[in-house]
């Protein structure tokens, strides 16, 4: 008998919880087989988050075409071209060089690609993203308007890998502050996504203003990196 790896009951609990607060769920499906994604798709999930370009390309080719593919990993400029034809939202835009490349590939594909600017809020040096001053300078400069085939939809950030709730709370509060200020630079109303919070801290993130969370292990179980 096949034992389903996906916790559909937990999915329904989380989804009901998020709907109450009007928060969007991105199911983080990296390293998970197509069957697991299909199981969530079959009960209504459409937004899936992937960290690796080749894995995302393979899954997009095999799974239903109305899936909204979110690229949530660290994206290298030379790999943008592989996901540009179909990606729904790129979460981790952490440099202006990457913005330039996404715009270039979006033009080639006759698309406008939605993106989030990633802000570094964690204590770990390994996390990517703009710091506060660099973000402020980019938005004030008006250069974003040069990227005609990109639509900046909001900000994304990852908190420290810590159980210190005060630390996490402060980091989420900081990102919300950046988001509120950045909103003023986008009066057209498209800048409306604050993506923060994962399996271990999404509930706290929501109390601090998140309206998009990235949840993987609570839905799919522990990841298998042995492949």
C-alpha positions as CSV (number, residue, x, y, z in Angstrom):
1,X,0.0,0.0,0.0
2,X,1.3,3.5,-1.0
3,X,1.7,5.8,2.0
4,X,1.1,9.4,0.9
5,X,4.0,11.6,1.9
6,X,1.9,14.8,1.8
7,X,0.0,15.8,5.0
8,X,-3.2,16.8,3.4
9,X,-4.9,17.3,6.7
10,X,-2.2,19.7,7.9
11,X,-2.6,21.5,4.6
12,X,-6.3,22.1,5.1
13,X,-5.6,23.3,8.7
14,X,-2.9,25.8,7.5
15,X,-4.9,26.9,4.5
16,X,-8.0,27.7,6.7
17,X,-5.7,29.6,9.1
18,X,-4.2,31.6,6.3
19,X,-7.5,32.4,4.5
20,X,-8.7,34.0,7.7
21,X,-5.9,36.5,7.5
22,X,-5.9,36.7,3.7
23,X,-2.4,35.3,3.5
24,X,-1.2,33.4,0.4
25,X,0.5,30.0,0.8
26,X,3.4,29.0,-1.3
27,X,4.0,25.3,-0.9
28,X,7.8,24.8,-0.9
29,X,8.3,21.6,-2.9
30,X,12.0,21.5,-3.6
31,X,13.4,18.0,-3.7
32,X,9.9,16.5,-3.6
33,X,8.6,14.2,-6.3
34,X,6.0,15.2,-8.8
35,X,3.5,12.9,-7.1
36,X,3.6,14.9,-3.9
37,X,3.0,18.2,-5.8
38,X,0.1,16.6,-7.7
39,X,-1.5,15.5,-4.4
40,X,-1.6,19.1,-3.2
41,X,-2.7,20.3,-6.6
42,X,-5.6,17.9,-6.5
43,X,-7.0,19.5,-3.4
44,X,-6.6,23.0,-4.6
45,X,-3.0,24.3,-4.2
46,X,-1.7,26.2,-7.1
47,X,1.4,28.1,-5.9
48,X,4.5,26.1,-5.5
49,X,8.0,27.3,-4.6
50,X,11.3,25.8,-6.0
51,X,14.9,26.6,-5.1
52,X,16.8,24.9,-8.0
53,X,16.5,26.0,-11.6
54,X,16.9,22.6,-13.3
55,X,14.4,20.9,-10.9
56,X,11.9,23.7,-11.5
57,X,12.3,23.4,-15.3
58,X,11.7,19.6,-15.1
59,X,8.7,19.9,-12.9
60,X,7.1,22.7,-15.0
61,X,7.3,20.4,-18.1
62,X,5.6,17.5,-16.3
63,X,2.9,19.1,-14.1
64,X,-0.3,21.0,-14.8
65,X,0.1,24.2,-16.8
66,X,-2.0,26.4,-14.4
67,X,0.5,26.0,-11.5
68,X,2.0,29.3,-10.4
69,X,5.7,28.6,-10.1
70,X,7.6,30.7,-7.5
71,X,11.4,30.7,-7.7
72,X,12.4,31.2,-4.1
73,X,16.1,30.3,-4.1
74,X,19.2,32.3,-4.8
75,X,19.0,32.9,-8.6
76,X,22.2,33.2,-10.6
77,X,22.0,35.6,-13.5
78,X,23.1,33.0,-16.1
79,X,20.2,30.8,-15.2
80,X,17.4,33.3,-15.5
81,X,16.8,32.4,-19.2
82,X,15.7,28.9,-18.3
83,X,12.8,30.0,-16.1
84,X,11.9,33.3,-17.8
85,X,9.4,31.7,-20.2
86,X,7.0,30.6,-17.4
87,X,8.0,31.7,-13.9
88,X,5.1,33.3,-12.0
89,X,7.1,35.2,-9.3
90,X,10.8,35.5,-8.5
91,X,11.2,36.0,-4.8
92,X,14.9,36.5,-4.3
93,X,16.0,39.5,-6.4
94,X,19.0,40.6,-4.4
95,X,21.0,42.7,-6.8
96,X,20.4,45.3,-9.5
97,X,22.5,43.2,-11.8
98,X,19.9,40.4,-11.4
99,X,17.1,42.8,-12.1
100,X,18.8,43.8,-15.4
101,X,19.1,40.2,-16.5
102,X,15.5,39.3,-15.6
103,X,14.3,42.3,-17.6
104,X,16.5,41.3,-20.5
105,X,15.1,37.7,-20.6
106,X,11.5,39.0,-20.0
107,X,11.9,41.2,-23.1
108,X,13.1,38.2,-25.1
109,X,10.0,36.2,-24.0
110,X,7.6,39.1,-24.5
111,X,6.6,38.9,-20.9
112,X,6.4,41.1,-17.8
113,X,7.9,39.1,-14.9
114,X,6.8,39.8,-11.4
115,X,9.6,40.0,-8.8
116,X,10.1,40.6,-5.1
117,X,13.2,42.4,-3.8
118,X,15.0,40.4,-1.2
119,X,16.1,42.3,1.9
120,X,18.8,41.0,4.3
121,X,17.3,41.0,7.8
122,X,18.9,38.0,9.4
123,X,22.0,37.8,11.6
124,X,23.6,35.1,9.4
125,X,26.0,36.3,6.7
126,X,24.9,33.5,4.4
127,X,21.5,35.1,3.7
128,X,21.3,37.3,0.6
129,X,19.5,40.5,-0.1
130,X,19.7,44.3,-0.2
131,X,20.4,46.1,3.1
132,X,18.2,49.0,4.1
133,X,20.3,51.8,2.6
134,X,20.8,50.0,-0.8
135,X,17.1,49.3,-1.0
136,X,16.3,52.9,-0.2
137,X,18.8,54.2,-2.8
138,X,17.4,51.9,-5.5
139,X,13.8,52.9,-5.0
140,X,14.5,56.6,-4.6
141,X,16.7,56.7,-7.7
142,X,13.8,55.9,-10.1
143,X,16.0,53.3,-11.9
144,X,13.4,50.6,-11.4
145,X,11.3,52.4,-14.1
146,X,14.0,51.5,-16.7
147,X,13.1,47.8,-16.3
148,X,10.0,47.9,-18.5
149,X,9.4,44.1,-18.4
150,X,9.7,43.7,-14.7
151,X,6.9,44.5,-12.2
152,X,8.2,44.8,-8.6
153,X,5.4,43.3,-6.5
154,X,6.9,43.7,-3.0
155,X,9.6,42.5,-0.6
156,X,10.8,39.2,0.7
157,X,13.1,38.4,3.6
158,X,14.2,35.4,5.7
159,X,14.6,35.7,9.4
160,X,17.5,34.2,11.3
161,X,17.6,30.5,11.9
162,X,16.9,30.9,15.6
163,X,14.3,30.0,18.3
164,X,14.7,33.5,19.8
165,X,11.2,34.9,19.3
166,X,12.3,38.4,20.2
167,X,15.0,38.3,17.6
168,X,12.6,37.0,14.9
169,X,10.0,39.5,15.9
170,X,12.5,42.4,15.5
171,X,13.6,41.1,12.1
172,X,10.1,40.8,10.8
173,X,9.2,44.2,12.2
174,X,12.2,45.7,10.4
175,X,11.2,44.2,7.1
176,X,7.6,45.4,7.5
177,X,9.0,48.9,8.1
178,X,11.0,48.7,4.9
179,X,7.9,47.5,3.1
180,X,5.7,50.3,4.3
181,X,8.3,52.9,3.2
182,X,8.9,51.2,-0.2
183,X,5.2,51.1,-0.9
184,X,5.3,54.9,-1.4
185,X,7.6,54.4,-4.4
186,X,4.9,52.3,-6.2
187,X,1.7,54.3,-6.3
188,X,0.1,52.1,-8.9
189,X,-1.0,49.5,-6.3
190,X,1.0,46.5,-7.7
191,X,3.4,46.7,-4.8
192,X,1.4,44.6,-2.4
193,X,3.3,41.5,-1.4
194,X,5.3,41.0,1.8
195,X,6.7,37.5,1.8
196,X,8.1,36.5,5.1
197,X,7.7,33.4,7.3
198,X,8.4,29.7,6.8
199,X,7.3,26.5,8.5
200,X,8.9,27.3,11.8
201,X,8.0,31.0,12.1
202,X,5.1,31.8,9.7
203,X,2.5,32.4,12.5
204,X,4.8,35.1,14.0
205,X,5.5,36.6,10.6
206,X,1.8,36.9,10.0
207,X,1.3,38.9,13.2
208,X,4.0,41.2,11.9
209,X,2.3,41.9,8.6
210,X,3.3,39.1,6.2
211,X,0.7,38.3,3.5
212,X,2.7,35.5,1.8
213,X,4.3,32.5,3.6
214,X,6.6,29.7,2.3
215,X,5.8,26.4,3.9
216,X,7.5,23.1,3.0
217,X,8.2,20.7,5.8
218,X,4.9,21.0,7.5
219,X,3.2,19.9,4.3
220,X,5.7,17.5,2.7
221,X,7.8,16.3,5.7
222,X,11.5,16.4,5.9
223,X,13.4,17.0,2.7
224,X,15.6,14.4,1.1
225,X,18.8,15.9,-0.2
226,X,20.4,12.6,-1.0
227,X,19.4,12.9,-4.7
